[in-house]
Amino acid sequence: MVKHPPIGTDTLVGDILRNYPALREKVAELFGPECVSCRSNRHETITYTSWHKGLDPEVVVRTLNDALKKK
C-alpha cells in the first residue's frame, strides 16, 4: 500500500488552514497574507490558487508537505 502525503493538489486551501494551523505562515508566504483571511479559500484548491498566483501546484504541495513534516 502506498502512503500518500496529507496535502495534495486537490486539497482546499481552507482545509489546510483548518486542519494544519501550523502552516498558516507558510500559506501566507506562498499565496500572500490575503489568502489566509479570504473566505474563498474554503472553495479553492491548491491547483487553482497556485495557478491564480503564478505558481506550480506540485512545488506548492511539496513545500507544504515538507513544512508539515518539520512541525
C-alpha positions in Angstrom: 0.0 0.0 0.0 1.3 3.4 -1.0 1.2 6.1 1.6 0.2 9.5 0.1 1.2 12.8 1.7 -1.6 14.6 3.6 -1.8 17.6 1.2 -2.4 17.1 -2.5 -3.1 19.4 -5.5 -6.8 18.9 -5.0 -6.7 19.9 -1.2 -8.7 23.0 -0.4 -6.7 25.9 1.0 -9.3 26.4 3.7 -8.9 22.7 4.8 -5.1 23.2 5.1 -5.7 26.3 7.3 -8.3 24.5 9.4 -6.5 21.1 9.7 -2.9 22.3 9.9 -2.8 25.7 11.7 0.9 25.5 11.9 1.1 26.0 8.2 -0.7 29.4 8.2 2.5 31.3 7.9 3.7 29.1 5.0 0.4 29.5 3.2 0.7 33.3 3.7 4.3 33.2 2.4 3.3 31.2 -0.7 0.0 32.8 -1.6 0.0 36.1 0.2 -1.4 37.1 3.5 -4.8 37.9 2.0 -5.4 34.2 1.2 -5.3 33.3 4.9 -8.3 35.5 5.7 -10.2 35.3 2.3 -13.5 33.5 2.6 -13.0 31.9 -0.9 -10.2 29.7 0.4 -12.9 27.3 1.6 -13.6 26.6 -2.1 -10.3 26.9 -3.8 -7.9 24.1 -4.3 -4.1 24.3 -4.2 -4.1 23.9 -8.0 -6.5 26.8 -8.6 -4.8 29.1 -6.1 -1.3 28.2 -7.4 -2.5 29.0 -11.0 -4.0 32.3 -9.8 -0.7 33.3 -8.2 1.5 32.0 -11.0 3.0 29.1 -9.0 3.5 25.4 -9.8 1.0 23.4 -7.8 3.3 20.4 -7.5 6.0 22.6 -6.0 3.5 24.2 -3.6 2.3 20.8 -2.4 5.8 19.6 -1.9 6.7 22.8 0.1 3.6 22.4 2.3 4.1 18.7 3.0 7.8 19.3 3.8 6.9 22.1 6.2 4.3 19.8 7.8 7.0 17.2 8.4 9.1 19.8 10.2 6.2 20.8 12.6 
